Amino acid sequence: MAIPHCRSGEATCLGTLDDAATRTVALARTPSFEAIHLVVRAGESIPAHRVAGSMTLFCVAGHVRFEGSTPAELWAGDWLYLDPGTPHAVEAIADSSLLLTILFDESRNDDEKADRARDA
């Protein structure tokens, strides 16, 4: 089943951390861009991984420990950028709301197009 995303021009409510129903949700995806609202509750973590594209992480609320090439702690209002393929992990110190954006470069898009053409 495909994950529903927001349509162009559509507003959506991300929810607040004091609402237990607020959860991680994919917001938008195009061949060159993806946006995700990450909700990581205190004590939870996202294990080490890599992302194919350039990535930004904006801490909307809360406090997370970011492990990567340069460890950092992000508090509400902090923003972080990573080059494509940089290994990283996230641990929530407090309930946290994060806005993740991924920008996919043209070479990745060309590779995906070639893969789809082969599979057709």
Secondary structure, 3 states (H helix, E strand, C coil): CCCCCCCCCCCCCCCCCCCCCCCCEEEEEECCEEEEEEEECCCCEEEEECCCCEEEEEEEEEEEEEECCCCEEEECCCEEEECCCCCEEEEEEEEEEEEEEEECCHHHHHHHHHHHHHHC
